[in-house]
Amino acid sequence: MSKRVKSDLLTIANEEKAKRAAELVIANKEKAKREDELVIAKADKAEREDELVIAKEEKAKRADELIIAEADKAKRADELIIANKELIFQNKEKAKRARELIIANKEKTKRSDELIIANIETAKRSADLVIANVLKAKLAAELVIADVEKAKRADELVIADKEITFQNEEKVKRAAKLVIANVKVTKRAAELVIANVNKAKRSAELIIANKELAFQNEEKSKRADELIIANKELVFQNDEKQKRADELIIANKELAYQNEEKEKRAKELSIANIELAFQNDEKGKRAKELSIANIELAYQNDEKEKRAKELSIANKELQFQNTEKEKRADELLIANKELAYQNEEKGKRADELILINKEQEAFSYSVSHDLRAPLRHINGYVDLLLSRFYDSLPEKGRHYLDNIADSSSNMGTLIDDLLQFSRLGRQEKQLVDLDMNIVVNEVLVPIKHDNPERNIKWHIAKLPHVYGDQALLRLVWTNLISNAVKFTRTREKPIIGINVHDDKDAFIFSIHDNGVGFDMQYAQKLFGVFQRLHPTDEFEGTGIGLANVQNIILRHRGRTWAEAEPDKGATFYFSLPKNKEN
């Protein structure tokens, strides 16, 4: 075969290779787009399923609330019926108490009238008694005056008696003198003649004495008459005094009788007052009972109004809940229709995904065979050239062949990584309870064995249990820890830390290193397929590892991100939900 034909064949092969590479790139873009759509569809499906579960729970909750509200409504209705019966009974009791109070008031009014009559009678008796006392006092005063007059007349009579006694004594003395004088006259009869002058004088004196004695007798008669009159007057006064005394005795008896009547009336009045006080107490008790009954009735009316308001509120709330239930039922119907539509869409997407997976499997088969065959030919011809013509080839030719062999090997690695990335998207997850401490320790064993000369300082926190696929999450830790080991290769004292943060609904894992780091303006390229931020001659790799990490974490409903500074190290984060359901 001529060189021209070989050249043409090589050109055709190169064009076919470029065409296949372009188709591969387009297929990769289409695959990435389909995978993004699949992830979005899964996320939408999960979100809709969660919404459906929430809607079902909300519906069950509303149904339970409706049952409780209906039970509460029946309970409130029963309570209202009991309250109405109790209110009717209390109204009857109130009417009964009101009738008793009216009867008590009538009885009290009757007793009050009797007490007023008794008081009037008592007042009348008191007035009579006062009049009797006044009369008694007047009679006592008159009797005192009569006693005073009697004592005065008695004193005057005593004085008159003494004066009459004195006059009688004087009369006796004068009579004695007269007797003596008569004796003397008899004796001096003889001497009378002799003493005519003396006799005349003595006769004159005797006449004067007789006159004086007659005057005194007249005075005595007058005084006797006066004494008789005084005695008669004293007898009359004594009679009057006796009459007054009798009247006073009668008045005293009447007064005593009146006092007895007054005491009887006073006792009756006291009994009436006690009875009135008792009736007033009874009336007060009845009034208090009535007041308490009124307060209780008012309270019960308030309670009835409150129960009525609560029942009205409960009815409104029940009506609102029924309305809400109807709305939720409508929303649930809409959600069910939407879910049915989404299920149809999901079925369509699943069919599309099955077709895509089949196309991807066919593409992977094509990549696995169609791309590997030219690589095998290239490697075979390079090996033949190097084995047969190695000595005849110049140094530069051998260098070109070495570059061709390295590029072919690198291309094979890229194809293997691409196939692995493709298979990860189709691999079914086997979720189990994983101890992340065990997974990390299993990953560290081969990494430490492959780098015995590296004095890496490890800081590993105690890690929690999570739900996930053991093989996939082991691949995540392998890629991230291997990157940390790789990019701290230039450090004399490499430090790698593994930590976790509890963030409410998820665990956030982090892998920190003090390696070369990167510029954050290129951070969006980190998790892309075949994206690299460092040259291959400095740090080996194909740029597929972080893409695999992001794909696996997305399939576990988590997320990935990174923070770094050039020459200051980097920290890679990924989150995993706490609950198996999430």
C-alpha positions as CSV (number, residue, x, y, z in Angstrom):
1,M,0.0,0.0,0.0
2,S,1.4,3.4,-1.1
3,K,2.1,6.2,1.4
4,R,-0.6,8.3,-0.3
5,V,-3.2,5.7,0.4
6,K,-2.0,5.2,3.9
7,S,-2.1,9.0,4.3
8,D,-5.6,9.1,2.9
9,L,-6.7,6.3,5.2
10,L,-5.0,8.0,8.2
11,T,-6.8,11.3,7.2
12,I,-10.1,9.4,6.9
13,A,-9.4,7.7,10.2
14,N,-8.6,11.0,11.8
15,E,-11.7,12.6,10.4
16,E,-13.8,9.6,11.6
17,K,-12.0,9.9,15.0
18,A,-12.8,13.6,15.1
19,K,-16.4,13.0,14.1
20,R,-16.7,10.2,16.7
21,A,-15.2,12.6,19.3
22,A,-17.6,15.3,18.3
23,E,-20.5,12.8,18.5
24,L,-19.1,11.7,21.9
25,V,-19.0,15.3,23.1
26,I,-22.6,15.9,21.9
27,A,-23.7,12.6,23.4
28,N,-22.0,13.6,26.7
29,K,-23.8,16.9,26.7
30,E,-27.1,15.2,25.8
31,K,-26.4,12.6,28.6
32,A,-25.6,15.4,31.1
33,K,-28.8,17.2,30.1
34,R,-30.8,14.0,30.4
35,E,-29.2,13.3,33.8
36,D,-30.0,16.8,35.0
37,E,-33.6,16.4,33.8
38,L,-33.7,13.0,35.5
39,V,-32.4,14.5,38.7
40,I,-34.9,17.3,38.5
41,A,-37.6,14.8,37.7
42,K,-36.6,12.7,40.7
43,A,-36.5,15.8,42.9
44,D,-39.9,16.9,41.6
45,K,-41.2,13.4,42.1
46,A,-39.9,13.3,45.7
47,E,-41.2,16.7,46.4
48,R,-44.7,15.8,45.0
49,E,-44.6,12.5,47.0
50,D,-43.7,14.5,50.1
51,E,-46.5,17.0,49.3
52,L,-48.9,14.1,48.8
53,V,-47.9,12.5,52.1
54,I,-48.3,15.9,53.8
55,A,-51.7,16.4,52.1
56,K,-52.7,12.9,53.2
57,E,-51.5,13.6,56.8
58,E,-53.3,17.0,56.7
59,K,-56.4,15.3,55.4
60,A,-56.3,12.7,58.2
61,K,-55.6,15.5,60.7
62,R,-58.5,17.5,59.4
63,A,-60.7,14.4,59.6
64,D,-59.6,13.8,63.1
65,E,-60.2,17.4,64.0
66,L,-63.6,17.2,62.4
67,I,-64.5,14.1,64.4
68,I,-63.2,15.8,67.6
69,A,-65.2,19.0,66.6
70,E,-68.3,16.9,66.1
71,A,-67.8,15.1,69.4
72,D,-67.2,18.5,71.0
73,K,-70.3,19.8,69.3
74,A,-72.4,16.9,70.6
75,K,-70.8,17.4,74.1
76,R,-71.6,21.1,74.0
77,A,-75.1,20.4,72.8
78,D,-75.6,17.9,75.7
79,E,-74.1,20.5,78.1
80,L,-76.4,23.1,76.7
81,I,-79.4,20.8,77.2
82,I,-78.3,20.1,80.8
83,A,-77.8,23.8,81.3
84,N,-81.2,24.6,79.9
85,K,-82.8,22.0,82.2
86,E,-80.8,23.3,85.1
87,L,-81.9,26.9,84.2
88,I,-85.6,25.9,84.0
89,F,-85.2,24.2,87.4
90,Q,-83.5,27.3,88.8
91,N,-86.2,29.5,87.3
92,K,-88.8,27.3,89.0
93,E,-86.8,27.6,92.3
94,K,-86.5,31.3,91.8
95,A,-90.3,31.6,91.2
96,K,-90.9,29.5,94.3
97,R,-88.5,31.6,96.3
98,A,-90.2,34.7,95.0
99,R,-93.6,33.4,96.1
100,E,-92.2,32.5,99.5
101,L,-90.6,36.0,99.7
102,I,-94.0,37.6,98.8
103,I,-95.7,35.5,101.5
104,A,-92.9,36.5,103.9
105,N,-93.3,40.1,102.9
106,K,-97.1,39.9,103.5
107,E,-96.5,38.2,106.8
108,K,-93.9,40.8,107.7
109,T,-96.3,43.5,106.6
110,K,-99.1,42.0,108.8
111,R,-96.7,41.7,111.7
112,S,-95.5,45.2,111.1
113,D,-99.1,46.4,111.2
114,E,-99.8,44.5,114.4
115,L,-96.5,45.9,115.8
116,I,-97.6,49.4,114.8
117,I,-101.0,48.9,116.4
118,A,-99.2,47.5,119.5
119,N,-96.9,50.5,119.4
120,I,-99.8,52.9,119.1
121,E,-101.6,51.1,122.0
122,T,-98.4,51.2,124.0
123,A,-98.0,54.9,123.2
124,K,-101.6,55.5,124.2
125,R,-101.1,53.5,127.4
126,S,-97.8,55.5,127.9
127,A,-99.8,58.7,127.4
128,D,-102.4,57.6,129.9
129,L,-99.7,56.6,132.3
130,V,-98.0,60.0,131.8
131,I,-101.3,61.7,132.5
132,A,-101.9,59.5,135.6
133,N,-98.4,60.3,136.7
134,V,-99.0,64.0,136.2
135,L,-102.3,63.7,138.1
136,K,-100.5,61.7,140.8
137,A,-97.7,64.3,140.9
138,K,-100.4,67.1,141.1
139,L,-102.2,65.2,143.9
140,A,-98.9,64.6,145.6
141,A,-98.1,68.3,145.3
142,E,-101.5,69.3,146.6
143,L,-101.1,66.7,149.4
144,V,-97.7,68.2,150.1
145,I,-99.2,71.7,150.1
146,A,-102.1,70.4,152.4
147,D,-99.5,68.8,154.7
148,V,-97.6,72.1,154.7
149,E,-100.8,74.0,155.5
150,K,-101.8,71.4,158.0
151,A,-98.4,71.6,159.6
152,K,-98.7,75.4,159.6
153,R,-102.2,75.3,161.1
154,A,-101.0,72.7,163.6
155,D,-98.1,75.0,164.5
156,E,-100.6,77.9,164.8
157,L,-102.9,75.7,166.9
158,V,-100.0,74.7,169.1
159,I,-99.1,78.3,169.5
160,A,-102.7,79.1,170.3
161,D,-102.9,76.2,172.8
162,K,-99.7,77.5,174.4
163,E,-101.1,81.0,174.4
164,I,-104.5,79.8,175.9
165,T,-102.5,77.7,178.4
166,F,-100.4,80.7,179.2
167,Q,-103.6,82.8,179.6
168,N,-105.2,80.1,181.7
169,E,-102.1,80.1,183.8
170,E,-102.3,83.9,184.0
171,K,-106.0,83.6,184.8
172,V,-105.2,81.0,187.5
173,K,-102.5,83.3,188.8
174,R,-104.9,86.2,188.7
175,A,-107.6,84.1,190.3
176,A,-105.1,83.1,193.0
177,K,-104.2,86.7,193.3
178,L,-107.9,87.5,193.4
179,V,-108.4,84.9,196.1
180,I,-105.5,86.3,197.9
181,A,-106.9,89.7,197.3
182,N,-110.4,88.6,198.5
183,V,-108.7,87.1,201.6
184,K,-106.9,90.3,202.0
185,V,-110.2,92.2,201.4
186,T,-111.9,90.0,204.0
187,K,-108.9,90.5,206.3
188,R,-108.7,94.1,205.4
189,A,-112.5,94.7,205.5
190,A,-111.9,96.4,208.6
191,E,-109.0,98.0,207.1
192,L,-111.2,98.8,204.0
193,V,-112.9,101.3,205.7
194,I,-109.7,102.5,206.9
195,A,-108.2,102.2,203.6
196,N,-111.0,103.5,201.4
197,V,-108.6,105.3,199.4
198,N,-106.5,102.2,199.0
199,K,-109.7,100.3,198.4
200,A,-110.9,102.7,195.8
201,K,-107.5,102.5,194.3
202,R,-107.6,98.8,194.5
203,S,-111.2,98.7,193.2
204,A,-110.1,100.8,190.3
205,E,-107.3,98.4,189.8
206,L,-109.6,95.5,190.2
207,I,-112.1,97.0,187.7
208,I,-109.2,97.4,185.4
209,A,-108.1,93.9,186.1
210,N,-111.6,92.6,185.5
211,K,-111.8,94.5,182.3
212,E,-108.5,93.1,181.4
213,L,-109.6,89.7,182.4
214,A,-112.9,90.1,180.4
215,F,-110.8,91.3,177.5
216,Q,-108.6,88.3,177.9
217,N,-111.6,86.1,178.3
218,E,-113.0,87.5,175.1
219,E,-109.6,87.0,173.5
220,K,-109.5,83.6,174.9
221,S,-113.1,82.9,173.5
222,K,-112.0,84.3,170.2
223,R,-108.9,82.2,170.3
224,A,-111.1,79.2,171.3
225,D,-113.4,79.9,168.5
226,E,-110.4,80.3,166.1
227,L,-109.0,77.1,167.6
228,I,-112.4,75.4,167.0
229,I,-112.5,76.8,163.5
230,A,-108.8,75.7,163.0
231,N,-109.7,72.3,164.4
232,K,-112.7,72.1,162.1
233,E,-110.5,73.2,159.2
234,L,-107.8,70.8,160.3
235,V,-110.5,68.0,160.5
236,F,-111.6,69.1,157.0
237,Q,-108.1,69.2,155.8
238,N,-107.5,65.8,157.4
239,D,-110.6,64.6,155.6
240,E,-109.4,66.2,152.4
241,K,-106.0,64.7,153.0
242,Q,-107.6,61.3,153.7
243,K,-109.7,61.7,150.5
244,R,-106.5,62.8,148.6
245,A,-104.7,59.9,150.2
246,D,-107.5,57.5,149.2
247,E,-107.4,59.1,145.7
248,L,-103.6,58.7,145.7
249,I,-104.0,55.0,146.8
250,I,-106.5,54.6,144.0
251,A,-104.2,56.4,141.6
252,N,-101.3,54.3,142.9
253,K,-103.4,51.2,142.4
254,E,-104.4,52.4,138.9
255,L,-100.8,53.4,138.2
256,A,-99.7,50.0,139.5
257,Y,-102.3,48.4,137.2
258,Q,-101.2,50.6,134.4
259,N,-97.6,49.7,135.1
260,E,-98.6,46.0,135.1
261,E,-100.5,46.6,131.8
262,K,-97.5,48.6,130.5
263,E,-95.2,45.8,131.5
264,K,-97.5,43.3,129.9
265,R,-97.6,45.5,126.8
266,A,-93.9,46.0,127.1
267,K,-93.4,42.2,127.3
268,E,-95.8,41.8,124.4
269,L,-94.0,44.5,122.5
270,S,-90.6,42.8,123.4
271,I,-92.1,39.5,122.2
272,A,-93.4,41.3,119.1
273,N,-90.0,42.9,118.6
274,I,-88.2,39.6,119.0
275,E,-90.7,38.0,116.6
276,L,-90.3,41.0,114.3
277,A,-86.5,40.7,114.6
278,F,-86.8,37.0,113.9
279,Q,-89.0,37.7,110.9
280,N,-86.5,40.4,109.8
281,D,-83.7,37.8,110.2
282,E,-85.8,35.3,108.3
283,K,-86.6,38.0,105.7
284,G,-82.9,38.9,105.6
285,K,-82.0,35.2,105.2
286,R,-84.7,34.8,102.5
287,A,-83.4,38.1,100.9
288,K,-79.9,36.7,101.0
289,E,-81.1,33.4,99.6
290,L,-83.0,35.2,97.0
291,S,-79.9,37.4,96.3
292,I,-77.7,34.3,96.1
293,A,-80.3,32.7,93.9
294,N,-80.4,35.8,91.7
295,I,-76.6,35.9,91.6
296,E,-76.5,32.2,90.8
297,L,-79.2,32.6,88.2
298,A,-77.3,35.6,86.7
299,Y,-74.2,33.5,86.8
300,Q,-76.0,30.6,85.2
301,N,-77.5,33.0,82.6
302,D,-74.0,34.2,81.9
303,E,-72.7,30.7,81.7
304,K,-75.6,29.9,79.4
305,E,-74.8,32.9,77.3
306,K,-71.1,31.8,77.3
307,R,-72.1,28.3,76.4
308,A,-74.4,29.6,73.7
309,K,-71.5,31.8,72.4
310,E,-69.1,28.9,72.6
311,L,-71.6,26.7,70.9
312,S,-72.1,29.5,68.2
313,I,-68.3,29.8,67.9
314,A,-68.0,26.0,67.8
315,N,-70.7,25.9,65.1
316,K,-68.9,28.6,63.2
317,E,-65.6,26.8,63.7
318,L,-67.2,23.6,62.6
319,Q,-68.7,25.3,59.6
320,F,-65.3,26.8,58.9
321,Q,-63.7,23.4,59.3
322,N,-66.3,21.9,57.0
323,T,-65.5,24.6,54.5
324,E,-61.8,24.1,55.0
325,K,-62.4,20.3,54.7
326,E,-64.2,20.9,51.4
327,K,-61.4,23.2,50.3
328,R,-58.9,20.6,51.3
329,A,-60.9,17.9,49.6
330,D,-61.0,20.0,46.5
331,E,-57.3,20.7,46.9
332,L,-56.7,17.0,47.4
333,L,-58.7,16.2,44.3
334,I,-56.6,18.7,42.4
335,A,-53.5,17.3,44.0
336,N,-54.6,13.8,43.2
337,K,-55.3,14.9,39.6
338,E,-51.9,16.7,39.5
339,L,-50.3,13.6,41.0
340,A,-52.0,11.4,38.5
341,Y,-50.7,13.8,35.8
342,Q,-47.3,13.8,37.4
343,N,-47.4,10.0,37.6
344,E,-48.3,9.9,33.9
345,E,-45.4,12.4,33.2
346,K,-43.2,10.2,35.5
347,G,-44.2,7.2,33.5
348,K,-43.4,9.1,30.3
349,R,-40.1,10.3,31.8
350,A,-39.4,6.7,33.0
351,D,-40.0,5.4,29.5
352,E,-37.8,8.2,28.2
353,L,-35.2,7.4,30.8
354,I,-35.4,3.7,29.9
355,L,-34.8,4.7,26.3
356,I,-32.0,7.1,27.4
357,N,-30.5,4.3,29.5
358,K,-30.7,2.0,26.6
359,E,-29.1,4.6,24.3
360,Q,-26.5,5.3,27.1
361,E,-25.8,1.6,27.4
362,A,-25.5,1.3,23.6
363,F,-23.3,4.4,23.6
364,S,-21.2,3.0,26.5
365,Y,-20.9,-0.3,24.5
366,S,-19.9,1.8,21.5
367,V,-17.4,3.8,23.5
368,S,-16.1,0.6,25.2
369,H,-15.6,-1.2,21.9
370,D,-15.4,1.4,19.1
371,L,-13.0,3.7,20.9
372,R,-11.0,1.0,22.5
373,A,-10.4,-0.8,19.1
374,P,-8.4,2.2,17.6
375,L,-6.6,2.6,20.9
376,R,-5.6,-1.0,20.8
377,H,-4.4,-0.7,17.2
378,I,-2.4,2.5,18.1
379,N,-0.9,0.8,21.1
380,G,-0.1,-2.3,19.0
381,Y,1.6,-0.4,16.2
382,V,3.5,1.7,18.7
383,D,4.7,-1.5,20.5
384,L,5.7,-3.0,17.1
385,L,7.6,0.1,16.1
386,L,9.4,0.2,19.5
387,S,10.2,-3.5,19.4
388,R,11.3,-3.8,15.8
389,F,12.6,-0.4,14.8
390,Y,13.6,1.1,18.2
391,D,17.4,1.2,17.4
392,S,16.8,2.6,13.9
393,L,14.6,5.4,15.1
394,P,16.1,8.7,16.0
395,E,15.8,10.0,19.6
396,K,13.1,12.5,18.5
397,G,11.1,9.7,16.8
398,R,11.3,7.5,20.0
399,H,10.1,10.6,21.9
400,Y,7.2,11.0,19.6
401,L,6.3,7.3,20.0
402,D,6.5,7.6,23.8
403,N,4.2,10.6,23.6
404,I,1.8,8.6,21.4
405,A,1.8,5.7,23.9
406,D,1.3,8.0,26.9
407,S,-1.6,9.8,25.1
408,S,-3.2,6.5,24.1
409,S,-2.9,5.2,27.7
410,N,-4.3,8.4,29.0
411,M,-7.2,8.2,26.5
412,G,-7.9,4.6,27.8
413,T,-8.0,5.9,31.4
414,L,-10.3,8.7,30.3
415,I,-12.6,6.2,28.6
416,D,-12.6,4.0,31.7
417,D,-13.4,6.9,34.0
418,L,-16.2,8.1,31.6
419,L,-17.7,4.6,31.6
420,Q,-17.5,4.5,35.4
421,F,-19.2,7.9,35.6
422,S,-21.9,6.7,33.2
423,R,-22.4,3.5,35.2
424,L,-22.7,5.4,38.5
425,G,-25.8,7.2,37.2
426,R,-27.5,3.9,36.4
427,Q,-26.4,2.0,39.4
428,E,-29.2,1.2,41.9
429,K,-28.7,2.4,45.5
430,Q,-28.7,0.0,48.3
431,L,-29.5,2.1,51.4
432,V,-28.2,0.8,54.7
433,D,-27.3,2.2,58.1
434,L,-23.6,3.1,57.8
435,D,-21.1,4.0,60.4
436,M,-19.0,6.7,58.7
437,N,-16.1,6.1,61.1
438,I,-15.8,2.5,59.7
439,V,-16.1,3.7,56.1
440,V,-13.4,6.4,56.5
441,N,-11.1,3.9,58.2
442,E,-11.5,1.4,55.4
443,V,-10.7,4.1,52.8
444,L,-7.6,5.3,54.8
445,V,-6.0,1.8,55.0
446,P,-4.9,1.6,51.3
447,I,-4.2,5.3,51.0
448,K,-1.8,5.1,54.0
449,H,-0.3,1.9,52.6
450,D,0.4,3.6,49.2
451,N,2.0,6.7,50.9
452,P,4.3,5.2,53.6
453,E,6.9,7.9,53.2
454,R,4.4,10.8,53.8
455,N,4.2,12.0,57.3
456,I,0.6,13.2,57.2
457,K,-1.0,14.5,60.4
458,W,-4.6,13.4,60.5
459,H,-7.4,15.1,62.5
460,I,-10.5,12.9,62.3
461,A,-13.6,13.7,64.4
462,K,-16.1,11.2,65.6
463,L,-18.5,10.7,62.7
464,P,-22.3,9.8,62.9
465,H,-24.3,7.0,61.3
466,V,-26.1,7.8,58.1
467,Y,-28.4,6.0,55.6
468,G,-26.7,5.5,52.2
469,D,-25.1,3.2,49.7
470,Q,-21.9,1.8,51.2
471,A,-20.0,1.4,47.9
472,L,-21.0,4.8,46.5
473,L,-20.2,6.7,49.7
474,R,-16.9,4.8,50.0
475,L,-16.1,6.1,46.5
476,V,-16.9,9.7,47.7
477,W,-14.5,9.4,50.7
478,T,-11.9,7.8,48.4
479,N,-12.0,10.6,45.9
480,L,-12.0,13.4,48.5
481,I,-9.3,12.0,50.7
482,S,-7.1,11.0,47.7
483,N,-7.4,14.6,46.4
484,A,-6.4,15.9,49.9
485,V,-3.4,13.6,50.0
486,K,-2.4,14.5,46.3
487,F,-2.7,18.3,46.7
488,T,-0.6,18.3,50.0
489,R,2.3,16.5,48.3
490,T,4.3,19.7,48.2
491,R,4.0,20.4,51.9
492,E,6.7,19.4,54.4
493,K,4.1,19.0,57.2
494,P,0.8,18.0,55.5
495,I,-2.3,18.2,57.6
496,I,-5.7,16.7,56.7
497,G,-8.8,17.1,58.8
498,I,-12.1,15.3,58.6
499,N,-15.0,16.8,60.6
500,V,-18.9,16.9,60.7
501,H,-21.5,19.5,61.6
502,D,-25.1,18.8,62.7
503,D,-27.3,21.1,60.7
504,K,-30.9,20.3,61.9
505,D,-32.1,18.0,59.1
506,A,-28.7,17.0,57.7
507,F,-25.1,16.1,58.6
508,I,-22.5,18.3,56.8
509,F,-19.1,16.5,56.3
510,S,-15.9,18.4,55.5
511,I,-12.4,17.4,54.4
512,H,-9.8,20.1,55.0
513,D,-6.2,20.2,53.9
514,N,-3.3,22.7,53.9
515,G,-2.4,21.9,50.3
516,V,-2.0,24.1,47.2
517,G,-5.7,25.3,47.2
518,F,-7.3,27.0,44.2
519,D,-8.8,30.3,43.1
520,M,-12.5,30.5,44.1
521,Q,-13.5,32.2,40.8
522,Y,-13.0,28.8,39.2
523,A,-14.9,26.9,41.9
524,Q,-17.9,26.3,39.5
525,K,-15.7,24.1,37.3
526,L,-14.6,21.8,40.1
527,F,-17.5,19.3,39.9
528,G,-17.7,19.2,36.0
529,V,-16.6,16.2,33.9
530,F,-12.9,16.4,32.8
531,Q,-12.5,19.8,34.5
532,R,-9.1,20.5,36.1
533,L,-7.7,23.5,37.8
534,H,-4.1,22.3,37.9
535,P,-1.7,21.1,35.1
536,T,-1.4,17.3,34.6
537,D,2.4,17.4,34.9
538,E,2.1,18.8,38.4
539,F,-0.9,16.7,39.7
540,E,-2.1,13.6,37.9
541,G,-5.7,12.8,37.3
542,T,-8.5,12.9,34.7
543,G,-10.9,15.4,36.3
544,I,-13.7,12.8,36.7
545,G,-13.4,12.2,40.5
546,L,-15.3,15.3,41.8
547,A,-18.0,14.8,39.1
548,N,-18.5,11.3,40.5
549,V,-18.7,12.8,44.1
550,Q,-21.3,15.3,43.1
551,N,-23.3,12.7,41.2
552,I,-23.3,10.3,44.2
553,I,-24.2,13.0,46.7
554,L,-27.0,14.3,44.5
555,R,-28.4,10.8,44.3
556,H,-28.4,10.8,48.1
557,R,-30.4,14.1,48.2
558,G,-27.4,16.1,49.4
559,R,-25.2,18.8,48.0
560,T,-21.5,19.5,47.5
561,W,-19.4,22.7,47.6
562,A,-15.8,23.8,48.3
563,E,-13.9,26.7,49.8
564,A,-10.2,27.5,49.2
565,E,-7.5,30.1,48.8
566,P,-4.4,29.7,46.6
567,D,-1.5,28.1,48.5
568,K,-3.5,28.0,51.7
569,G,-5.4,24.8,51.3
570,A,-9.0,23.8,50.5
571,T,-12.1,22.5,52.3
572,F,-14.6,20.2,50.5
573,Y,-18.1,19.9,51.9
574,F,-21.0,17.4,51.3
575,S,-24.3,17.0,53.1
576,L,-26.4,13.9,53.7
577,P,-29.9,13.8,55.2
578,K,-30.4,12.4,58.7
579,N,-33.6,10.5,58.0
580,K,-33.8,7.5,55.8
581,E,-37.1,8.9,54.3
582,N,-35.3,12.0,53.1
